[in-house]
Amino acid sequence: MKFSLQKLRAETPLQFEEDVDVSELEEMNNDIRRIPPVHVKGEATVRGEHITLQFDITGMMVLPCARTLVDVEYPFSISCIEVFSTSPYHKEDDDEIHGITGEVLDLVPYIKENILLEVPLQVFASNDDETSKSPEEGRGWKLVDEMKQEEQKVDPRLEKLSQFFDKK
């Protein structure tokens, strides 16, 4: 999603709407397992040397469940405002206003940044998904439900000891 500065200055406000591929987020070191193209809709306004982009990002990402690591679909909707400056005297230290080098404004890195900021710390699958897809046992462990009381099984090596107190 790139805009030429000449087009931005000519049409103000400039309306835009597009599906953007952000699948590179899957390869980064984060919890996003899959993310289809996201929908971006907004407008750009120019005031002097400042370009303000107000846009909404909607989409869905697949994240791991915090309990069972099952895939969970997480829908999101983000409202963003990004301000850019075309001034040659703009300081890069300013976090609120981004500088533009060249004649093209590329919005994709800012879309990715806002999506990464939206990733929650934990998501949980519904109980139906958890029980059907999660493993019941593994190497050295077994899932025990508190409602189902298993009968006490005596270790075969200690079975003779249980008869010790029965003799009189």
GROMACS elastic network, one bead per residue, 0.5 to 0.9 nm:
[ bonds ]
;  ai    aj funct       b0    kb
    1    18     6  0.77901   500
    1    19     6  0.89209   500
    1    20     6  0.71296   500
    1   105     6  0.85105   500
    1   106     6  0.61100   500
    1   107     6  0.57061   500
    1   108     6  0.59300   500
    2   104     6  0.65061   500
    2   105     6  0.55841   500
    2   107     6  0.61504   500
    2   108     6  0.77635   500
    3     6     6  0.85166   500
    3     7     6  0.70692   500
    3     8     6  0.69456   500
    3   103     6  0.86117   500
    3   104     6  0.56216   500
    3   105     6  0.51457   500
    3   106     6  0.65571   500
    3   107     6  0.80425   500
    4     7     6  0.53523   500
    4     8     6  0.63895   500
    4     9     6  0.88427   500
    4   103     6  0.58994   500
    4   105     6  0.62251   500
    4   106     6  0.88277   500
    5     9     6  0.62127   500
    5    10     6  0.86005   500
    5    86     6  0.88630   500
    5   102     6  0.88432   500
    5   103     6  0.55333   500
    5   104     6  0.58407   500
    5   105     6  0.68817   500
    6     9     6  0.53078   500
    6    10     6  0.62288   500
    6    11     6  0.88291   500
    6   103     6  0.76527   500
    6   104     6  0.87095   500
    7    10     6  0.50708   500
    7    11     6  0.61730   500
    7    12     6  0.87868   500
    7    14     6  0.84653   500
    8    11     6  0.55875   500
    8    12     6  0.64615   500
    8    13     6  0.78734   500
    8    14     6  0.65511   500
    8    44     6  0.72085   500
    8    45     6  0.75246   500
    8    46     6  0.70640   500
    8    51     6  0.82929   500
    9    12     6  0.63389   500
    9    13     6  0.87786   500
    9    14     6  0.88886   500
    9    45     6  0.82723   500
    9    46     6  0.63552   500
    9    47     6  0.89991   500
    9    51     6  0.89772   500
   10    13     6  0.89973   500
   10    14     6  0.87559   500
   11    14     6  0.54236   500
   11    15     6  0.88521   500
   11    44     6  0.89677   500
   11    45     6  0.85322   500
   12    15     6  0.84703   500
   12    43     6  0.87579   500
   12    44     6  0.69655   500
   12    45     6  0.54189   500
   12    46     6  0.64403   500
   13    43     6  0.62374   500
   13    44     6  0.54091   500
   13    46     6  0.73366   500
   14    42     6  0.84472   500
   14    43     6  0.53238   500
   14    44     6  0.50355   500
   14    45     6  0.66170   500
   15    41     6  0.78789   500
   15    42     6  0.59806   500
   15    44     6  0.65944   500
   16    40     6  0.79299   500
   16    41     6  0.57442   500
   16    42     6  0.54994   500
   16    43     6  0.58666   500
   16    44     6  0.80305   500
   16    55     6  0.87355   500
   17    39     6  0.74487   500
   17    40     6  0.56076   500
   17    42     6  0.64683   500
   17    43     6  0.86045   500
   18    38     6  0.84092   500
   18    39     6  0.59327   500
   18    40     6  0.54168   500
   18    41     6  0.65417   500
   19    37     6  0.59018   500
   19    38     6  0.54483   500
   19    40     6  0.60657   500
   19    41     6  0.87238   500
   20    36     6  0.88941   500
   20    37     6  0.52111   500
   20    38     6  0.53421   500
   20    39     6  0.63092   500
   20    40     6  0.70002   500
   20   108     6  0.77471   500
   20   111     6  0.88159   500
   21    24     6  0.81543   500
   21    35     6  0.86447   500
   21    36     6  0.70370   500
   21    38     6  0.66034   500
   21   108     6  0.88219   500
   22    25     6  0.60725   500
   22    26     6  0.82991   500
   22    35     6  0.71823   500
   22    36     6  0.74325   500
   22    37     6  0.61073   500
   22    38     6  0.72577   500
   22   108     6  0.79498   500
   22   111     6  0.83281   500
   22   112     6  0.66759   500
   23    26     6  0.56296   500
   23    27     6  0.77018   500
   23    34     6  0.73760   500
   23    35     6  0.59586   500
   23    36     6  0.67736   500
   23    37     6  0.72506   500
   24    27     6  0.55295   500
   24    28     6  0.69523   500
   24   112     6  0.88448   500
   25    28     6  0.53102   500
   25    29     6  0.83484   500
   25    30     6  0.78945   500
   25    32     6  0.69621   500
   25    33     6  0.86663   500
   25    34     6  0.83523   500
   25    35     6  0.76809   500
   25   112     6  0.73361   500
   25   115     6  0.89376   500
   25   116     6  0.80651   500
   26    29     6  0.79882   500
   26    30     6  0.76005   500
   26    31     6  0.80734   500
   26    32     6  0.54877   500
   26    33     6  0.55979   500
   26    34     6  0.58757   500
   26    35     6  0.69751   500
   27    30     6  0.81465   500
   27    32     6  0.84496   500
   27    33     6  0.84305   500
   28    31     6  0.86408   500
   28    32     6  0.82946   500
   29    32     6  0.84941   500
   30    33     6  0.83355   500
   30   116     6  0.84703   500
   30   119     6  0.88604   500
   31    62     6  0.84802   500
   31    63     6  0.58453   500
   31    64     6  0.68249   500
   31   119     6  0.80173   500
   31   121     6  0.89881   500
   32    35     6  0.70804   500
   32    61     6  0.65861   500
   32    62     6  0.59933   500
   32    63     6  0.51987   500
   32    64     6  0.78329   500
   32   116     6  0.89856   500
   32   119     6  0.80002   500
   33    61     6  0.75266   500
   33    62     6  0.54852   500
   33    63     6  0.57135   500
   33    64     6  0.74893   500
   33    71     6  0.80884   500
   34    60     6  0.87596   500
   34    61     6  0.58701   500
   34    62     6  0.50975   500
   34    63     6  0.75150   500
   35    38     6  0.79299   500
   35    59     6  0.80014   500
   35    60     6  0.63519   500
   35    62     6  0.63522   500
   36    59     6  0.74909   500
   36    60     6  0.69528   500
   36    61     6  0.71535   500
   37    59     6  0.72778   500
   37    60     6  0.85832   500
   38    57     6  0.66329   500
   38    58     6  0.58444   500
   38    60     6  0.74561   500
   39    56     6  0.79988   500
   39    57     6  0.56833   500
   39    58     6  0.52744   500
   39    59     6  0.62794   500
   40    55     6  0.66606   500
   40    56     6  0.56707   500
   40    58     6  0.66892   500
   40    59     6  0.89627   500
   40   111     6  0.85097   500
   41    54     6  0.85625   500
   41    55     6  0.54094   500
   41    56     6  0.54178   500
   41    57     6  0.68246   500
   41    58     6  0.87445   500
   42    53     6  0.71837   500
   42    54     6  0.55043   500
   42    56     6  0.61768   500
   42    57     6  0.88944   500
   43    52     6  0.83278   500
   43    53     6  0.58484   500
   43    54     6  0.56008   500
   43    55     6  0.63539   500
   44    51     6  0.68190   500
   44    52     6  0.56577   500
   44    54     6  0.64901   500
   44    55     6  0.84530   500
   45    50     6  0.84519   500
   45    51     6  0.57644   500
   45    52     6  0.53217   500
   45    53     6  0.65625   500
   45    54     6  0.85323   500
   46    49     6  0.73072   500
   46    50     6  0.59374   500
   46    52     6  0.63972   500
   46    53     6  0.88859   500
   47    50     6  0.53603   500
   47    51     6  0.63687   500
   47    52     6  0.80300   500
   48    51     6  0.79638   500
   48    86     6  0.88920   500
   49    84     6  0.82631   500
   49    85     6  0.55893   500
   49    86     6  0.52332   500
   49    87     6  0.57959   500
   50    83     6  0.67310   500
   50    84     6  0.55991   500
   50    86     6  0.64994   500
   50    87     6  0.79784   500
   50    97     6  0.85597   500
   51    82     6  0.83132   500
   51    83     6  0.57006   500
   51    84     6  0.50266   500
   51    85     6  0.62576   500
   51    86     6  0.79054   500
   52    81     6  0.70252   500
   52    82     6  0.59106   500
   52    84     6  0.63907   500
   52    85     6  0.88890   500
   53    80     6  0.79580   500
   53    81     6  0.56688   500
   53    82     6  0.52545   500
   53    83     6  0.63089   500
   53    84     6  0.81887   500
   54    79     6  0.76000   500
   54    80     6  0.57883   500
   54    82     6  0.66307   500
   54    83     6  0.87599   500
   55    78     6  0.83557   500
   55    79     6  0.60229   500
   55    80     6  0.53815   500
   55    81     6  0.65356   500
   55    82     6  0.85250   500
   56    77     6  0.69634   500
   56    78     6  0.55056   500
   56    80     6  0.60639   500
   56    81     6  0.88434   500
   57    76     6  0.79352   500
   57    77     6  0.56050   500
   57    78     6  0.50436   500
   57    79     6  0.65096   500
   57    80     6  0.78232   500
   57   111     6  0.76283   500
   57   114     6  0.86815   500
   57   115     6  0.81939   500
   58    75     6  0.77272   500
   58    76     6  0.57328   500
   58    78     6  0.64288   500
   58    79     6  0.88847   500
   59    74     6  0.86425   500
   59    75     6  0.58859   500
   59    76     6  0.55971   500
   59    77     6  0.66525   500
   60    73     6  0.66104   500
   60    74     6  0.55511   500
   60    76     6  0.59166   500
   60    77     6  0.86961   500
   61    72     6  0.82655   500
   61    73     6  0.58572   500
   61    74     6  0.52712   500
   61    75     6  0.63609   500
   61    76     6  0.78286   500
   61   119     6  0.87222   500
   62    71     6  0.61112   500
   62    72     6  0.54294   500
   62    74     6  0.59710   500
   62    75     6  0.86218   500
   63    69     6  0.84272   500
   63    70     6  0.82344   500
   63    71     6  0.57149   500
   63    72     6  0.52578   500
   63    73     6  0.64722   500
   63    74     6  0.69300   500
   63   119     6  0.87157   500
   63   122     6  0.87605   500
   63   123     6  0.73025   500
   64    67     6  0.86196   500
   64    68     6  0.78017   500
   64    70     6  0.54702   500
   64    72     6  0.58695   500
   64    73     6  0.87881   500
   64   122     6  0.83245   500
   64   123     6  0.71329   500
   64   124     6  0.80590   500
   64   125     6  0.85860   500
   65    68     6  0.55185   500
   65    70     6  0.51572   500
   65    71     6  0.62109   500
   65    72     6  0.60678   500
   65   122     6  0.71808   500
   65   123     6  0.53741   500
   65   125     6  0.57009   500
   65   130     6  0.86431   500
   66    69     6  0.59728   500
   66    70     6  0.83275   500
   66   121     6  0.88288   500
   66   122     6  0.56636   500
   66   123     6  0.58754   500
   66   124     6  0.58136   500
   66   125     6  0.82418   500
   67    70     6  0.81930   500
   67   123     6  0.86973   500
   67   124     6  0.68650   500
   67   125     6  0.82032   500
   67   130     6  0.84603   500
   68    71     6  0.88972   500
   68   124     6  0.83942   500
   68   125     6  0.81507   500
   68   130     6  0.67006   500
   68   133     6  0.85395   500
   68   134     6  0.59362   500
   68   135     6  0.82030   500
   69    72     6  0.85696   500
   69   124     6  0.89422   500
   69   125     6  0.88678   500
   69   134     6  0.79161   500
   70   124     6  0.87470   500
   70   125     6  0.71338   500
   70   129     6  0.77868   500
   70   130     6  0.70389   500
   70   133     6  0.68710   500
   70   134     6  0.68244   500
   71   125     6  0.77525   500
   72   123     6  0.72691   500
   72   124     6  0.72074   500
   72   125     6  0.58634   500
   72   126     6  0.87722   500
   72   129     6  0.89058   500
   73   125     6  0.87048   500
   74   119     6  0.89476   500
   74   123     6  0.79987   500
   76   115     6  0.86727   500
   76   118     6  0.77662   500
   76   119     6  0.89395   500
   77   118     6  0.88837   500
   78   114     6  0.76662   500
   78   115     6  0.78214   500
   78   118     6  0.77218   500
   80   111     6  0.87712   500
   80   114     6  0.76949   500
   82    96     6  0.78066   500
   82    97     6  0.74004   500
   82    98     6  0.78741   500
   82   110     6  0.80896   500
   83    96     6  0.69569   500
   83    97     6  0.50728   500
   83    98     6  0.62602   500
   83    99     6  0.88041   500
   84    96     6  0.86298   500
   84    97     6  0.52954   500
   84    99     6  0.56226   500
   84   100     6  0.66118   500
   84   105     6  0.87099   500
   85    88     6  0.84783   500
   85    90     6  0.68251   500
   85    97     6  0.65248   500
   85    98     6  0.61377   500
   85    99     6  0.50559   500
   85   100     6  0.61902   500
   86    89     6  0.86890   500
   86    90     6  0.76364   500
   86    98     6  0.89665   500
   86    99     6  0.64018   500
   86   100     6  0.56380   500
   86   101     6  0.77255   500
   87    90     6  0.53823   500
   87    99     6  0.77661   500
   87   100     6  0.82924   500
   88    91     6  0.86831   500
   88    99     6  0.86856   500
   90    93     6  0.88423   500
   90    94     6  0.83756   500
   90    97     6  0.86493   500
   90    98     6  0.85706   500
   90    99     6  0.65825   500
   91    94     6  0.61155   500
   91    97     6  0.89060   500
   91    98     6  0.88852   500
   91    99     6  0.77663   500
   92    95     6  0.76414   500
   92    97     6  0.83131   500
   92    98     6  0.72064   500
   92    99     6  0.66502   500
   94    97     6  0.58687   500
   94    98     6  0.73276   500
   94    99     6  0.89987   500
   95    98     6  0.69727   500
  100   103     6  0.78105   500
  100   104     6  0.77096   500
  100   105     6  0.65872   500
  100   106     6  0.89664   500
  101   104     6  0.76477   500
  101   105     6  0.81668   500
  102   105     6  0.80541   500
  106   109     6  0.71768   500
  106   110     6  0.82907   500
  107   110     6  0.54896   500
  107   111     6  0.63495   500
  107   112     6  0.89304   500
  108   112     6  0.62528   500
  108   113     6  0.86137   500
  109   112     6  0.51528   500
  109   113     6  0.61647   500
  109   114     6  0.87330   500
  110   114     6  0.61922   500
  110   115     6  0.86130   500
  111   114     6  0.52865   500
  111   115     6  0.63049   500
  111   116     6  0.87642   500
  112   115     6  0.51165   500
  112   116     6  0.62102   500
  112   117     6  0.86645   500
  113   116     6  0.51975   500
  113   117     6  0.63163   500
  113   118     6  0.87943   500
  114   117     6  0.50774   500
  114   118     6  0.63819   500
  115   118     6  0.50365   500
  115   119     6  0.66924   500
  116   119     6  0.54653   500
  117   120     6  0.82330   500
  119   122     6  0.86868   500
  120   123     6  0.69149   500
  124   127     6  0.88366   500
  124   130     6  0.87531   500
  125   128     6  0.80220   500
  125   129     6  0.60731   500
  125   130     6  0.60159   500
  126   129     6  0.54755   500
  126   130     6  0.63206   500
  126   131     6  0.89722   500
  127   130     6  0.50286   500
  127   131     6  0.62806   500
  127   132     6  0.86239   500
  128   131     6  0.56666   500
  128   132     6  0.63374   500
  128   133     6  0.86947   500
  129   132     6  0.54418   500
  129   133     6  0.60728   500
  129   134     6  0.79662   500
  130   133     6  0.57044   500
  130   134     6  0.55440   500
  131   134     6  0.56955   500
  131   135     6  0.82216   500
  131   136     6  0.85364   500
  132   135     6  0.84642   500
  135   138     6  0.73770   500
  135   143     6  0.83478   500
  136   141     6  0.88970   500
  136   142     6  0.62918   500
  136   143     6  0.53523   500
  136   144     6  0.84813   500
  137   140     6  0.81391   500
  137   141     6  0.57756   500
  137   143     6  0.57425   500
  138   141     6  0.53640   500
  138   142     6  0.62874   500
  138   143     6  0.87412   500
  139   142     6  0.82199   500
  144   147     6  0.87393   500
  144   148     6  0.76436   500
  144   149     6  0.84538   500
  144   150     6  0.84742   500
  145   148     6  0.54604   500
  145   149     6  0.75148   500
  146   149     6  0.64251   500
  149   152     6  0.88592   500
  150   153     6  0.83709   500
  153   156     6  0.88022   500
  154   157     6  0.83570   500
  154   158     6  0.69335   500
  154   159     6  0.62167   500
  154   162     6  0.86657   500
  155   158     6  0.53873   500
  155   159     6  0.62255   500
  156   159     6  0.50595   500
  156   160     6  0.80891   500
  157   160     6  0.74541   500
  157   161     6  0.86564   500
  158   161     6  0.54088   500
  158   162     6  0.70671   500
  159   162     6  0.55097   500
  159   163     6  0.73964   500
  160   163     6  0.55368   500
  160   164     6  0.70107   500
  161   164     6  0.51483   500
  161   165     6  0.79922   500
  162   165     6  0.67883   500
  162   166     6  0.76980   500
  163   166     6  0.51885   500
  163   167     6  0.70449   500
  164   167     6  0.62585   500
  165   168     6  0.78823   500
